[in-house]
Amino acid sequence: MSHGGMLGSTEAVHSGKPIVVIPMFGDQFYNAAGLVRRGVARKLPYLDLVDAAKVLDAIRDVLENPKYAAAAKRNSAAFRDRPLPPLETAVYWTEFVMRHKGAEHLRPASADMPYYQLWLLDVFVVLLSPILLLYWAVSRCCSRGSDRRKSKRD
């Protein structure tokens, strides 16, 4: 059983064990949906914890239904299938960056962009300008019309 946090979900997939997921907040709902979609978990709503029959049913389903175990083993095999173990991968990329003196060629273009371009503020201004201009023109026309009506009444 797990709340569906990222680390617990990763451990379950790595070890090839099916789980009952009870998400409570944050990214746990997203993680639980992914585990259910991959067939390695059964989701149990938090409010169902008060009903012992529902909890027992979920646990029995995950333990006795072979589809969960098969999916867990399949996902574990895919997760572990890597050209290098994680530590060696980290060492390789650290040495790569050192060999290439910071690896400037791998930096994203957004690292050097001004904030207004990064957050698309220039695009926002271009798209908002016609709307504001139209609003100004309509409000000006409407205010002149009401001024004329007032002067005719007087």
C-alpha positions as protocol buffer text, in pm:
chain_id: "A"
residue {
  index: 1
  type: MET
  ca { x: 0 y: 0 z: 0 }
}
residue {
  index: 2
  type: SER
  ca { x: 123 y: 345 z: -85 }
}
residue {
  index: 3
  type: HIS
  ca { x: 4 y: 706 z: -94 }
}
residue {
  index: 4
  type: GLY
  ca { x: 141 y: 729 z: -448 }
}
residue {
  index: 5
  type: GLY
  ca { x: 440 y: 955 z: -390 }
}
residue {
  index: 6
  type: MET
  ca { x: 708 y: 962 z: -658 }
}
residue {
  index: 7
  type: LEU
  ca { x: 976 y: 776 z: -459 }
}
residue {
  index: 8
  type: GLY
  ca { x: 745 y: 499 z: -336 }
}
residue {
  index: 9
  type: SER
  ca { x: 602 y: 457 z: -686 }
}
residue {
  index: 10
  type: THR
  ca { x: 952 y: 434 z: -832 }
}
residue {
  index: 11
  type: GLU
  ca { x: 1051 y: 174 z: -571 }
}
residue {
  index: 12
  type: ALA
  ca { x: 742 y: -34 z: -647 }
}
residue {
  index: 13
  type: VAL
  ca { x: 806 y: -26 z: -1021 }
}
residue {
  index: 14
  type: HIS
  ca { x: 1177 y: -101 z: -973 }
}
residue {
  index: 15
  type: SER
  ca { x: 1107 y: -401 z: -751 }
}
residue {
  index: 16
  type: GLY
  ca { x: 821 y: -525 z: -970 }
}
residue {
  index: 17
  type: LYS
  ca { x: 557 y: -526 z: -698 }
}
residue {
  index: 18
  type: PRO
  ca { x: 189 y: -436 z: -755 }
}
residue {
  index: 19
  type: ILE
  ca { x: 41 y: -186 z: -510 }
}
residue {
  index: 20
  type: VAL
  ca { x: -279 y: -40 z: -372 }
}
residue {
  index: 21
  type: VAL
  ca { x: -253 y: 337 z: -413 }
}
residue {
  index: 22
  type: ILE
  ca { x: -433 y: 579 z: -181 }
}
residue {
  index: 23
  type: PRO
  ca { x: -351 y: 930 z: -309 }
}
residue {
  index: 24
  type: MET
  ca { x: -406 y: 1217 z: -66 }
}
residue {
  index: 25
  type: PHE
  ca { x: -265 y: 1538 z: -220 }
}
residue {
  index: 26
  type: GLY
  ca { x: -23 y: 1693 z: -465 }
}
residue {
  index: 27
  type: ASP
  ca { x: 130 y: 1480 z: -738 }
}
residue {
  index: 28
  type: GLN
  ca { x: 2 y: 1159 z: -579 }
}
residue {
  index: 29
  type: PHE
  ca { x: -319 y: 1164 z: -786 }
}
residue {
  index: 30
  type: TYR
  ca { x: -119 y: 1196 z: -1109 }
}
residue {
  index: 31
  type: ASN
  ca { x: 123 y: 921 z: -1005 }
}
residue {
  index: 32
  type: ALA
  ca { x: -164 y: 693 z: -903 }
}
residue {
  index: 33
  type: ALA
  ca { x: -338 y: 746 z: -1238 }
}
residue {
  index: 34
  type: GLY
  ca { x: -16 y: 651 z: -1418 }
}
residue {
  index: 35
  type: LEU
  ca { x: 29 y: 336 z: -1212 }
}
residue {
  index: 36
  type: VAL
  ca { x: -334 y: 233 z: -1269 }
}
residue {
  index: 37
  type: ARG
  ca { x: -301 y: 305 z: -1642 }
}
residue {
  index: 38
  type: ARG
  ca { x: 5 y: 79 z: -1658 }
}
residue {
  index: 39
  type: GLY
  ca { x: -185 y: -194 z: -1475 }
}
residue {
  index: 40
  type: VAL
  ca { x: 45 y: -220 z: -1173 }
}
residue {
  index: 41
  type: ALA
  ca { x: -187 y: -68 z: -915 }
}
residue {
  index: 42
  type: ARG
  ca { x: -541 y: -37 z: -795 }
}
residue {
  index: 43
  type: LYS
  ca { x: -653 y: 303 z: -672 }
}
residue {
  index: 44
  type: LEU
  ca { x: -844 y: 326 z: -348 }
}
residue {
  index: 45
  type: PRO
  ca { x: -1006 y: 663 z: -264 }
}
residue {
  index: 46
  type: TYR
  ca { x: -894 y: 809 z: 68 }
}
residue {
  index: 47
  type: LEU
  ca { x: -1249 y: 821 z: 204 }
}
residue {
  index: 48
  type: ASP
  ca { x: -1286 y: 444 z: 148 }
}
residue {
  index: 49
  type: LEU
  ca { x: -1034 y: 377 z: 427 }
}
residue {
  index: 50
  type: VAL
  ca { x: -1320 y: 382 z: 680 }
}
residue {
  index: 51
  type: ASP
  ca { x: -1476 y: 79 z: 509 }
}
residue {
  index: 52
  type: ALA
  ca { x: -1269 y: -227 z: 599 }
}
residue {
  index: 53
  type: ALA
  ca { x: -1444 y: -437 z: 334 }
}
residue {
  index: 54
  type: LYS
  ca { x: -1332 y: -202 z: 54 }
}
residue {
  index: 55
  type: VAL
  ca { x: -973 y: -195 z: 179 }
}
residue {
  index: 56
  type: LEU
  ca { x: -963 y: -574 z: 210 }
}
residue {
  index: 57
  type: ASP
  ca { x: -1118 y: -611 z: -137 }
}
residue {
  index: 58
  type: ALA
  ca { x: -852 y: -387 z: -292 }
}
residue {
  index: 59
  type: ILE
  ca { x: -568 y: -572 z: -119 }
}
residue {
  index: 60
  type: ARG
  ca { x: -705 y: -913 z: -218 }
}
residue {
  index: 61
  type: ASP
  ca { x: -757 y: -800 z: -575 }
}
residue {
  index: 62
  type: VAL
  ca { x: -396 y: -683 z: -609 }
}
residue {
  index: 63
  type: LEU
  ca { x: -255 y: -994 z: -440 }
}
residue {
  index: 64
  type: GLU
  ca { x: -471 y: -1257 z: -610 }
}
residue {
  index: 65
  type: ASN
  ca { x: -525 y: -1115 z: -959 }
}
residue {
  index: 66
  type: PRO
  ca { x: -228 y: -1225 z: -1175 }
}
residue {
  index: 67
  type: LYS
  ca { x: -268 y: -931 z: -1416 }
}
residue {
  index: 68
  type: TYR
  ca { x: -123 y: -692 z: -1154 }
}
residue {
  index: 69
  type: ALA
  ca { x: 184 y: -908 z: -1089 }
}
residue {
  index: 70
  type: ALA
  ca { x: 245 y: -962 z: -1463 }
}
residue {
  index: 71
  type: ALA
  ca { x: 216 y: -588 z: -1535 }
}
residue {
  index: 72
  type: ALA
  ca { x: 446 y: -508 z: -1242 }
}
residue {
  index: 73
  type: LYS
  ca { x: 713 y: -752 z: -1368 }
}
residue {
  index: 74
  type: ARG
  ca { x: 682 y: -615 z: -1724 }
}
residue {
  index: 75
  type: ASN
  ca { x: 714 y: -252 z: -1606 }
}
residue {
  index: 76
  type: SER
  ca { x: 1007 y: -342 z: -1383 }
}
residue {
  index: 77
  type: ALA
  ca { x: 1192 y: -506 z: -1673 }
}
residue {
  index: 78
  type: ALA
  ca { x: 1137 y: -199 z: -1891 }
}
residue {
  index: 79
  type: PHE
  ca { x: 1243 y: 34 z: -1608 }
}
residue {
  index: 80
  type: ARG
  ca { x: 1567 y: -159 z: -1546 }
}
residue {
  index: 81
  type: ASP
  ca { x: 1657 y: -195 z: -1916 }
}
residue {
  index: 82
  type: ARG
  ca { x: 1932 y: 70 z: -1949 }
}
residue {
  index: 83
  type: PRO
  ca { x: 2266 y: 88 z: -2125 }
}
residue {
  index: 84
  type: LEU
  ca { x: 2439 y: 184 z: -1800 }
}
residue {
  index: 85
  type: PRO
  ca { x: 2346 y: 168 z: -1432 }
}
residue {
  index: 86
  type: PRO
  ca { x: 2225 y: 503 z: -1289 }
}
residue {
  index: 87
  type: LEU
  ca { x: 2551 y: 576 z: -1103 }
}
residue {
  index: 88
  type: GLU
  ca { x: 2761 y: 518 z: -1415 }
}
residue {
  index: 89
  type: THR
  ca { x: 2521 y: 737 z: -1616 }
}
residue {
  index: 90
  type: ALA
  ca { x: 2564 y: 1020 z: -1364 }
}
residue {
  index: 91
  type: VAL
  ca { x: 2944 y: 981 z: -1373 }
}
residue {
  index: 92
  type: TYR
  ca { x: 2944 y: 979 z: -1756 }
}
residue {
  index: 93
  type: TRP
  ca { x: 2743 y: 1302 z: -1785 }
}
residue {
  index: 94
  type: THR
  ca { x: 2947 y: 1474 z: -1513 }
}
residue {
  index: 95
  type: GLU
  ca { x: 3268 y: 1387 z: -1697 }
}
residue {
  index: 96
  type: PHE
  ca { x: 3110 y: 1489 z: -2030 }
}
residue {
  index: 97
  type: VAL
  ca { x: 3032 y: 1837 z: -1897 }
}
residue {
  index: 98
  type: MET
  ca { x: 3385 y: 1867 z: -1756 }
}
residue {
  index: 99
  type: ARG
  ca { x: 3545 y: 1751 z: -2084 }
}
residue {
  index: 100
  type: HIS
  ca { x: 3346 y: 2007 z: -2282 }
}
residue {
  index: 101
  type: LYS
  ca { x: 3409 y: 2290 z: -2035 }
}
residue {
  index: 102
  type: GLY
  ca { x: 3050 y: 2337 z: -1923 }
}
residue {
  index: 103
  type: ALA
  ca { x: 2887 y: 2192 z: -2236 }
}
residue {
  index: 104
  type: GLU
  ca { x: 2753 y: 2525 z: -2358 }
}
residue {
  index: 105
  type: HIS
  ca { x: 2610 y: 2350 z: -2663 }
}
residue {
  index: 106
  type: LEU
  ca { x: 2363 y: 2166 z: -2436 }
}
residue {
  index: 107
  type: ARG
  ca { x: 2226 y: 2480 z: -2270 }
}
residue {
  index: 108
  type: PRO
  ca { x: 1869 y: 2560 z: -2370 }
}
residue {
  index: 109
  type: ALA
  ca { x: 1809 y: 2883 z: -2559 }
}
residue {
  index: 110
  type: SER
  ca { x: 1577 y: 2995 z: -2278 }
}
residue {
  index: 111
  type: ALA
  ca { x: 1876 y: 3026 z: -2044 }
}
residue {
  index: 112
  type: ASP
  ca { x: 1989 y: 3340 z: -2227 }
}
residue {
  index: 113
  type: MET
  ca { x: 1650 y: 3492 z: -2313 }
}
residue {
  index: 114
  type: PRO
  ca { x: 1527 y: 3814 z: -2155 }
}
residue {
  index: 115
  type: TYR
  ca { x: 1244 y: 3750 z: -1912 }
}
residue {
  index: 116
  type: TYR
  ca { x: 983 y: 3925 z: -2128 }
}
residue {
  index: 117
  type: GLN
  ca { x: 1053 y: 3683 z: -2415 }
}
residue {
  index: 118
  type: LEU
  ca { x: 1073 y: 3379 z: -2188 }
}
residue {
  index: 119
  type: TRP
  ca { x: 731 y: 3455 z: -2040 }
}
residue {
  index: 120
  type: LEU
  ca { x: 593 y: 3568 z: -2380 }
}
residue {
  index: 121
  type: LEU
  ca { x: 509 y: 3914 z: -2249 }
}
residue {
  index: 122
  type: ASP
  ca { x: 589 y: 4065 z: -2589 }
}
residue {
  index: 123
  type: VAL
  ca { x: 335 y: 3834 z: -2753 }
}
residue {
  index: 124
  type: PHE
  ca { x: 83 y: 3914 z: -2481 }
}
residue {
  index: 125
  type: VAL
  ca { x: 119 y: 4288 z: -2546 }
}
residue {
  index: 126
  type: VAL
  ca { x: 79 y: 4242 z: -2922 }
}
residue {
  index: 127
  type: LEU
  ca { x: -236 y: 4032 z: -2874 }
}
residue {
  index: 128
  type: LEU
  ca { x: -381 y: 4255 z: -2603 }
}
residue {
  index: 129
  type: SER
  ca { x: -325 y: 4587 z: -2786 }
}
residue {
  index: 130
  type: PRO
  ca { x: -609 y: 4550 z: -3041 }
}
residue {
  index: 131
  type: ILE
  ca { x: -850 y: 4444 z: -2768 }
}
residue {
  index: 132
  type: LEU
  ca { x: -762 y: 4747 z: -2555 }
}
residue {
  index: 133
  type: LEU
  ca { x: -784 y: 4974 z: -2860 }
}
residue {
  index: 134
  type: LEU
  ca { x: -1128 y: 4838 z: -2947 }
}
residue {
  index: 135
  type: TYR
  ca { x: -1244 y: 4878 z: -2586 }
}
residue {
  index: 136
  type: TRP
  ca { x: -1119 y: 5238 z: -2582 }
}
residue {
  index: 137
  type: ALA
  ca { x: -1293 y: 5318 z: -2912 }
}
residue {
  index: 138
  type: VAL
  ca { x: -1625 y: 5163 z: -2806 }
}
residue {
  index: 139
  type: SER
  ca { x: -1622 y: 5328 z: -2465 }
}
residue {
  index: 140
  type: ARG
  ca { x: -1543 y: 5665 z: -2626 }
}
residue {
  index: 141
  type: CYS
  ca { x: -1829 y: 5629 z: -2876 }
}
residue {
  index: 142
  type: CYS
  ca { x: -2072 y: 5525 z: -2604 }
}
residue {
  index: 143
  type: SER
  ca { x: -1972 y: 5811 z: -2375 }
}
residue {
  index: 144
  type: ARG
  ca { x: -2022 y: 6068 z: -2657 }
}
residue {
  index: 145
  type: GLY
  ca { x: -2367 y: 5924 z: -2728 }
}
residue {
  index: 146
  type: SER
  ca { x: -2471 y: 5961 z: -2366 }
}
residue {
  index: 147
  type: ASP
  ca { x: -2330 y: 6319 z: -2357 }
}
residue {
  index: 148
  type: ARG
  ca { x: -2545 y: 6413 z: -2661 }
}
residue {
  index: 149
  type: ARG
  ca { x: -2857 y: 6268 z: -2503 }
}
residue {
  index: 150
  type: LYS
  ca { x: -2797 y: 6462 z: -2184 }
}
residue {
  index: 151
  type: SER
  ca { x: -2749 y: 6790 z: -2373 }
}
residue {
  index: 152
  type: LYS
  ca { x: -3076 y: 6737 z: -2570 }
}
residue {
  index: 153
  type: ARG
  ca { x: -3268 y: 6684 z: -2246 }
}
residue {
  index: 154
  type: ASP
  ca { x: -3132 y: 7005 z: -2094 }
}
